[in-house]
Amino acid sequence: TRVIGIDRDRTAIAGGFELVEQSGGRLTLVEDRFSNLADVCAAQGVKAVDGIVMDVGVSSMQLDQSERGFSFRL
């Protein structure tokens, strides 16, 4: 299985580099928007996919760090 992870949050992408190293070449992380999925796949040499999973919410990491601009508490 090959997985291409797309996120527009640079911090989330950077946080996944250890997973990339552990994946044995099966995981690629790309900083981009889901709306650019076709272009991201083409850039990775992918012509067809078997499935897509999307998480379009915010994470606790984003909410807990007020400097990120998403915090309701701070």
C-alpha positions in Angstrom: 0.0 0.0 0.0 1.2 3.5 -0.8 -0.2 6.5 1.1 0.1 10.2 0.1 -0.8 12.4 3.0 -1.8 15.9 2.1 -2.1 18.8 4.7 -1.9 22.5 4.3 -0.5 22.8 7.8 3.3 22.8 7.6 3.6 21.9 11.3 1.5 18.8 10.7 3.6 17.7 7.8 6.8 18.3 9.7 5.4 16.2 12.6 5.0 13.3 10.3 8.5 12.9 9.1 9.3 10.1 11.6 6.4 8.2 10.1 7.8 8.7 6.6 11.1 7.3 7.7 9.4 4.3 9.3 7.2 3.6 6.3 9.9 2.1 4.1 9.0 4.4 1.2 5.3 3.8 1.3 4.3 7.1 2.8 4.7 10.5 1.2 3.7 13.8 2.9 2.8 16.8 0.8 2.1 20.3 2.0 -0.9 21.3 -0.1 -4.7 21.6 -0.2 -7.1 18.7 -0.7 -8.6 20.7 -3.6 -5.3 20.1 -5.5 -5.5 16.3 -5.1 -5.3 15.6 -8.9 -2.1 17.8 -9.2 -0.5 16.2 -6.1 -1.2 12.7 -7.4 0.1 13.6 -10.9 3.3 15.0 -9.3 3.8 11.7 -7.5 3.2 9.7 -10.6 -0.1 8.4 -9.5 -2.7 7.9 -12.2 -5.4 6.2 -10.1 -6.3 5.6 -6.5 -8.1 2.8 -4.7 -9.5 5.1 -1.9 -9.4 8.5 -0.3 -9.8 9.4 3.4 -10.1 13.0 4.3 -9.9 14.7 7.7 -11.1 18.2 7.2 -11.3 19.3 10.8 -8.9 21.0 13.2 -6.7 19.2 15.6 -6.1 19.7 19.3 -2.6 20.7 18.4 -4.1 23.7 16.5 -6.5 24.6 19.3 -4.0 24.3 22.1 -1.4 26.6 20.6 -2.8 30.1 20.7 -0.1 31.4 18.4 -1.5 29.3 15.6 -4.7 31.5 15.7 -7.3 28.8 16.4 -7.5 28.8 20.2 -10.9 29.6 21.8 -9.4 29.7 25.3 -6.4 32.0 24.7 
